Amino acid sequence: MSNEKNKLEQFKNGENFYSQQYFGSHPIVRGNQNGFVFRVWAPNAQKIWLVGDFNGWDQSLPMKKEESSEVWEIFTSIPKEGDLYKYLVKQADGREIYKVDPFANLFEKRPNNASIMYTIPEKKWLDEQWRRKKKDYFKQPLNIYEVHASSWRCEEDGTPYTFKQLKDTLIPYVKEMGFSHIEFMPLMEHPLGESWGYQLIGYFALSSYYGTPAEFQDFVEACHMNDIGVLIDWVPGHFCINDDALAYYDGTSQFEYDDPVRAENIRWGALNFDLSKPQVQSFLISSALYWIETFHVDGIRVDAVSNMLYLDYDEGPRVWNQEGGNRNWDGFYFLQKLNAVIKQTHPDVIMIAEESSSETKITGSVESGALGFDYKWNLGWMNDTLRFYEMDAAFRKYNFRLLTFSFMYMMNEKYILPLSHDEVVHGKRSLMHKMWGDRYKQFAQLRNLYVYLMTHPGKKLLFMGCEWGQFLEWKSNESLEWIDLDDVMNFSMQHFIKTLNRFYKKEKALWELDHVSETIEIIDADNNQETVLSFIRKGKDEKDFLIIILNFSPIERQNFVIGVPFSGIYEEVLNTEMQEFGGTWTESNQISVTRKESFKQFDYQIQTIVPSLGAIILKPKIIDT
């Protein structure tokens, strides 16, 4: 069997994980003639023509399909690099429609969407040292800055920065702020900016708004040279419903399910991929590996996993599985296959699931029956925590369990704790605006919230703009409100986050044992009357630990007593109410000396002051042995 036929058979069997090397547009030499070969998967089309700049968009270049094949092909020397093109598809019902190339690696800037003939230049990567030193990320600090590339910074006319510009602006900012990774909302080609990139038409194409693929490669390389990892969001569950893209490509249910109830995604106005179809599996896994290998990204966050796992996740009519249940086994087995393939070829790549249920084991090996992801977003923690912080302080003592319930299940999965874009848009208000009370109290509680985020077991994610307490909701078509930093409170908030990020990175107790129960010991989670929570975070060394005390009431708790595991002297290493952070305290708490008196399971006590709506972190200075 020829190599080309072998690639096609692998594609049809769901085993061609580099299908973009076969499909799409590629320069080749055929019969001593330089030209381009174009291939497109469209099994039920009646006829297809290659159209573009090079032939006046007419029907002079018909493509051919072998009778037993699902693929249309043409070799021609007429087009040249940089030309625009599409496929004119005569669909199964005779309708003729211009379609994008599903495997194109570059498109016109929206609102236009022609594919562009583009060969990514061969790159000599300089990030080998970064790739070699990748360690066990479960036992390392992971503190993610979530970014929407179109609106982090914009030109005065609203044009988003390209990755050439972001290389010189975003990277120094993230490094200065002390985040370990950048996670981008989808960068793939999409026709509507308001979709934030979650309605895709180009699964192999960087959105042309952000520049060229080569510029994104340079950006990732520069991140790695500055010890910053890069994660990307990816959407394999559903796709854009636009008629000139993937939707009913050959006039039949090609990428989508045959059953229109399963195909239609009512909630998002999209179409669901038929994840049982081998060709679709080849297409999607090829896309994931393309971003990992072509751009050296360090991880992928798979969007909307619940929609892929459950047949009743969407609105409207439903179709149940053969057992009469709601499990979408197509999605379940596809996700296991996806993670197995990626882990086999790139074991150091971080796979993250955005998933909101507790009915399926998400993290852990495929062999154990889990889906094979490394991390799951803890959306339950996010929702409960924000509900608590939005609440009038007078009612928090009656709802203390919102804050402490996560301790019951925090080791069920390997979690990332997200304060994400979804929580600061569509009338939900910014994180700053969610906080109860006047402006001073809002900033105090925001600092308190961020300490809780950083000290709770699990890795961290914070959406852009939240690091300085932007008051306005995020707007996807405008730049962040950088002018806020002229205000001393916002500037102090940004300084606090920078300090907290560096504190997190330095203190092994906050990440070394993140996913084992020994990492935390509760001191007091029952003090709902004073609404003060206290616990210990531990590193591998039993004497490497931090004591965290969070006060959710507007009353300063003087002479506050907690239990500690060892006798000795404890000092305050972080206080959210220090003046430099926007608080009122000019001096830290005095050192605390233990006294021999029991407190719950502890033999010793210390006494300190916990500021109103504040948080403090203590560390042993001298431990008696």
TADASUL-V204975 format. One record per helix or strand. SS is the DSSP state (H for helix, E for strand). FROM is the first residue (numbers start at 0). LEN is the number of residues. If there is no record, write none. Layout:
SS_FROM_LEN ; SS_FROM_LEN
This chain:
H_2_10 ; H_18_3 ; E_23_7 ; E_32_9 ; E_46_6 ; H_52_3 ; E_61_1 ; E_63_2 ; E_70_6 ; E_83_7 ; E_95_4 ; E_106_1 ; E_114_2 ; H_127_5 ; H_136_3 ; E_142_5 ; E_153_1 ; E_159_1 ; H_162_15 ; E_180_4 ; E_187_3 ; H_192_3 ; E_199_7 ; H_207_3 ; H_212_13 ; E_228_6 ; E_237_3 ; E_255_1 ; H_259_4 ; E_263_2 ; E_269_4 ; H_277_18 ; E_298_4 ; H_304_5 ; E_309_1 ; E_326_1 ; H_328_17 ; E_349_4 ; E_362_1 ; H_365_3 ; E_372_1 ; E_374_3 ; H_378_12 ; H_392_6 ; H_400_8 ; E_414_5 ; H_420_3 ; H_430_4 ; H_438_17 ; E_458_5 ; H_465_3 ; H_481_5 ; H_487_19 ; H_507_3 ; H_516_3 ; E_519_5 ; E_531_7 ; E_544_7 ; E_556_8 ; E_567_8 ; E_577_1 ; H_578_3 ; E_584_1 ; E_591_2 ; E_594_5 ; E_601_9 ; E_614_9
